[in-house]
Amino acid sequence: VRVRNRLQHALLGLCPERDLRLAYQSIVDLETAQPVAVEALARWHHRKLGTIAPEVFVPLAESSGAIVGICRWVLSQACRDARREMDAADGSIPPRAMSVNVSSRQLSRASFVDDVTNAIEESDLPAGQLILEVTETAVLDDWEAAASSLAQLNKRGVRIAIDDFGTGYATLKHLKQVPVDIVKIDRSFVAGLGRNDGDTAI
């Protein structure tokens, strides 16, 4: 409880620009073995508490509301980094898409579409180079509002990915009603590919 309270207090004073950094995990095309995208992952190293694992600080940030500011910073920074990578490559290699996770609190905000649009425009990143990852649970929390926001962004070229599919209550009917470009099936269903008949069938 004391550790949780210290973390909650630390989150209140967290300054994303100073306290957070982004790590990038490659997403590889299995047929070509070439990286086609990267996923932005927030990392927090507190000056007194040390490195705090995402599985610890993200749920606390969600419950306290601090996640909105964190996610807004991650989105803006990731778009800027993606634009810098494109400029550095100077067309010599295909640009990698930037995948950014969206929290349920972030998705439910009235300013969500504007926040994403501003991040794209301020970084000058082509909309098609941004992938927003939302969990099926986040979409179902406020179905109509989420579907409307995602549809607006998708029309502008932003790609939408459903993350952890299969762990909540979304159905194929829901997928028909949301502009989904990518479905990320939860690891629990595919971890045994090639070894487990059930996983292979899925």
DAGIPE-V572840 format. One record per residue. N is the residue number from 0. OMEGA is omega in degrees with one decimal (* if undefined). D_FIRST is the distance of its C-alpha to the first C-alpha in whole Angstrom. Layout:
n=<N N>
omega=<OMEGA OMEGA>
d_first=<D_FIRST D_FIRST>
//
This chain:
n=<0 1 2 3 4 5 6 7 8 9 10 11 12 13 14 15 16 17 18 19 20 21 22 23 24 25 26 27 28 29 30 31 32 33 34 35 36 37 38 39 40 41 42 43 44 45 46 47 48 49 50 51 52 53 54 55 56 57 58 59 60 61 62 63 64 65 66 67 68 69 70 71 72 73 74 75 76 77 78 79 80 81 82 83 84 85 86 87 88 89 90 91 92 93 94 95 96 97 98 99 100 101 102 103 104 105 106 107 108 109 110 111 112 113 114 115 116 117 118 119 120 121 122 123 124 125 126 127 128 129 130 131 132 133 134 135 136 137 138 139 140 141 142 143 144 145 146 147 148 149 150 151 152 153 154 155 156 157 158 159 160 161 162 163 164 165 166 167 168 169 170 171 172 173 174 175 176 177 178 179 180 181 182 183 184 185 186 187 188 189 190 191 192 193 194 195 196 197 198 199 200 201>
omega=<-179.6 179.1 179.4 -179.8 178.7 179.4 178.1 179.2 179.2 -180.0 -179.3 -179.4 -176.6 174.2 -175.0 -177.3 -175.9 -169.0 -176.7 170.2 178.7 170.3 -176.8 179.4 -177.5 172.2 -169.2 172.5 -174.9 179.7 -177.1 -176.1 -179.9 176.2 -177.9 -179.5 171.6 177.4 -179.4 -178.1 -178.8 176.5 -176.1 173.0 -178.9 -175.2 -179.3 -175.3 179.8 -179.3 -177.8 -175.5 178.7 -179.6 176.2 -172.1 -177.6 177.6 177.9 177.9 176.9 -175.0 -177.9 -176.9 179.9 -177.3 -177.5 179.0 178.6 -177.9 178.7 178.3 179.5 -179.5 -178.2 -178.1 -179.7 178.5 178.4 180.0 178.6 178.3 178.6 179.0 177.9 -178.8 -178.8 -179.9 176.3 176.0 -177.1 176.0 178.1 -179.6 177.2 177.9 177.9 -179.4 -176.2 178.9 179.6 178.8 179.6 178.2 179.3 -178.2 -176.0 -178.2 179.7 -177.2 -172.8 -178.6 179.4 179.8 179.8 179.9 -179.8 -179.6 179.4 -175.5 -178.1 179.5 -175.6 177.7 175.2 -175.4 -178.3 178.9 179.8 174.0 175.4 179.2 178.2 177.2 179.4 178.3 179.9 179.9 -175.6 -179.7 177.3 -167.5 -173.8 -178.8 -179.4 -179.7 -179.4 -178.8 -178.7 178.6 178.5 -178.5 179.6 177.8 179.2 176.5 179.7 178.6 -176.7 176.4 172.9 -176.4 176.8 -178.1 -179.8 -177.8 -179.2 -174.4 177.5 -179.8 175.6 176.5 177.8 -179.4 177.9 -172.0 177.5 -179.1 -175.6 177.5 -174.6 173.5 178.5 -179.1 -176.7 -175.9 -177.3 -179.5 -172.7 -177.2 -178.1 179.8 179.6 -179.9 -178.0 -175.9 180.0 178.7 -179.1 179.3 178.6 *>
d_first=<0 4 5 5 6 9 10 10 12 14 15 17 19 20 23 24 28 26 23 24 26 28 29 32 32 36 37 40 43 44 48 48 45 45 42 42 39 36 32 30 26 24 22 20 20 18 20 18 15 18 18 16 17 18 16 13 14 17 15 12 16 17 15 15 19 19 20 24 24 23 26 28 28 28 31 33 33 33 37 38 37 39 42 42 42 45 47 47 48 51 52 52 50 48 45 42 40 37 34 31 28 28 25 25 24 27 29 29 30 34 34 33 37 37 34 36 39 39 37 40 42 41 41 44 43 45 43 44 42 38 37 34 32 30 28 30 27 27 31 31 29 31 34 37 36 34 38 39 37 38 41 42 40 42 45 45 45 41 40 37 35 34 31 29 32 32 29 29 32 34 38 41 42 39 40 43 42 40 42 40 41 39 37 34 34 31 31 30 34 36 34 37 40 43 42 41 43 41 39 42 44 41>
//
